[in-house]
Amino acid sequence: MKQDKKFTRSLIISAAVHLLLVIALIWGTNFNMSKPEPTPNMVEAVVIDPNAIQKQAQQIRQQREAASKAEQERIRKLKEQSKQLEKNRKAEEERIRRLAQEKAESEKKTREAEKQRQLKEKQRKEEEQRTKVAEAERKKKEQATKKAEAERVAKVKAAAEASKKAAKAEADRVAKEKAAKEATEKARKAEQEKLAQEKAAKEAAEKAKKEQARLAQLERERKEQEAALSDIFSGLEAEQQTNSTARSRAITDEVTRMGEIYKQMIQRELLLDDSFRGKECRVNLRLLNTGSNFIVSDLRTLSGDSGLCRAAQVAVSKVGSFPLPSDKAAIDKLKSINLTVAP
């Protein structure tokens, strides 16, 4: 709109200038339209050259046309410049819009990245906390396992010491029994020698007179000796029976104790399941003595829950070997043992 106003204004100014030029040309020809006054004896005439006027008019037209073309060219260039400026403006607006969009997307990506970073940081801290808790739980279980193992070793050691004490006591008892037998034998021989000496003395003093009495005395002494020996032997047999019963009880107790140890070793390796509660499995172990420990040569299921029995078989294979008792008699008893596994 502003450019159109400028064009109109320029066109009016150009027309006014051309009009003034035409007036000036006409004025310069001294052409006077007023009525001439008569003069005596003189005739004056003004000649107007139409070609000059036509030439001037043509020049004026050419100038006007050139001015019009120049104005139109200027207007055209102004319009082209305006279009280019508008195009540049739109391109700049589009560039600014793209930059704003890219900035918004970048800020959005930055916010998303920050959210992801904060989420990962939170997850990392949670994972670290879970790791710390798991590590503390593992250490707690490890300490409990070490404590249980120490208690088990202490019990095994105490049992071994008790077994050694029992073996020593048995050896002392056998030694005392042997000494008592030797003392009894010596006493018997001494008594016999004493009786023989008395008998010889009596025979020398009253050989003939007291032969019958001596024989009767010998008979009485024989019966007394038999009675005394019978009492001695009865006491020894009773003591031997008592010792045999105690020995048998000690072996049984050792077998029971080792069986409990084996069962605890198996149950420690047992994979516990809630379905095993209140159930049990009875198995028979055939153990082979390697000289330093027992190894399982055969495992049979006698009765019980099938799932628990399968878990017990796996637990036995994990144990691998079982400790030997210190008592050799107990070793023979443990070569085939029945155990009841009950979680």
Rosetta blueprint (number, residue, H / E / L):
1 M L
2 K H
3 Q H
4 D H
5 K H
6 K H
7 F H
8 T H
9 R H
10 S H
11 L H
12 I H
13 I H
14 S H
15 A H
16 A H
17 V H
18 H H
19 L H
20 L H
21 L H
22 V H
23 I H
24 A H
25 L H
26 I H
27 W H
28 G H
29 T L
30 N L
31 F L
32 N L
33 M L
34 S L
35 K L
36 P L
37 E L
38 P L
39 T L
40 P L
41 N L
42 M L
43 V L
44 E L
45 A L
46 V L
47 V L
48 I L
49 D L
50 P H
51 N H
52 A H
53 I H
54 Q H
55 K H
56 Q H
57 A H
58 Q H
59 Q H
60 I H
61 R H
62 Q H
63 Q H
64 R H
65 E H
66 A H
67 A H
68 S H
69 K H
70 A H
71 E H
72 Q H
73 E H
74 R H
75 I H
76 R H
77 K H
78 L H
79 K H
80 E H
81 Q H
82 S H
83 K H
84 Q H
85 L H
86 E H
87 K H
88 N H
89 R H
90 K H
91 A H
92 E H
93 E H
94 E H
95 R H
96 I H
97 R H
98 R H
99 L H
100 A H
101 Q H
102 E H
103 K H
104 A H
105 E H
106 S H
107 E H
108 K H
109 K H
110 T H
111 R H
112 E H
113 A H
114 E H
115 K H
116 Q H
117 R H
118 Q H
119 L H
120 K H
121 E H
122 K H
123 Q H
124 R H
125 K H
126 E H
127 E H
128 E H
129 Q H
130 R H
131 T H
132 K H
133 V H
134 A H
135 E H
136 A H
137 E H
138 R H
139 K H
140 K H
141 K H
142 E H
143 Q H
144 A H
145 T H
146 K H
147 K H
148 A H
149 E H
150 A H
151 E H
152 R H
153 V H
154 A H
155 K H
156 V H
157 K H
158 A H
159 A H
160 A H
161 E H
162 A H
163 S H
164 K H
165 K H
166 A H
167 A H
168 K H
169 A H
170 E H
171 A H
172 D H
173 R H
174 V H
175 A H
176 K H
177 E H
178 K H
179 A H
180 A H
181 K H
182 E H
183 A H
184 T H
185 E H
186 K H
187 A H
188 R H
189 K H
190 A H
191 E H
192 Q H
193 E H
194 K H
195 L H
196 A H
197 Q H
198 E H
199 K H
200 A H
201 A H
202 K H
203 E H
204 A H
205 A H
206 E H
207 K L
208 A L
209 K L
210 K L
211 E H
212 Q H
213 A H
214 R H
215 L H
216 A H
217 Q H
218 L H
219 E H
220 R H
221 E H
222 R H
223 K H
224 E H
225 Q H
226 E H
227 A H
228 A H
229 L H
230 S H
231 D H
232 I H
233 F H
234 S H
235 G H
236 L H
237 E H
238 A H
239 E H
240 Q H
241 Q H
242 T H
243 N H
244 S H
245 T H
246 A H
247 R H
248 S H
249 R H
250 A H
251 I H
252 T H
253 D H
254 E H
255 V H
256 T H
257 R H
258 M H
259 G H
260 E H
261 I H
262 Y H
263 K H
264 Q H
265 M H
266 I H
267 Q H
268 R H
269 E L
270 L L
271 L L
272 L L
273 D L
274 D H
275 S H
276 F H
277 R L
278 G L
279 K L
280 E L
281 C E
282 R E
283 V E
284 N E
285 L E
286 R E
287 L E
288 L E
289 N E
290 T L
291 G L
292 S L
293 N E
294 F E
295 I E
296 V E
297 S E
298 D E
299 L E
300 R E
301 T E
302 L E
303 S E
304 G E
305 D L
306 S H
307 G H
308 L H
309 C H
310 R H
311 A H
312 A H
313 Q H
314 V H
315 A H
316 V H
317 S H
318 K H
319 V H
320 G L
321 S E
322 F E
323 P E
324 L L
325 P L
326 S L
327 D L
328 K H
329 A H
330 A H
331 I H
332 D H
333 K H
334 L L
335 K L
336 S E
337 I E
338 N E
339 L E
340 T E
341 V E
342 A L
343 P L
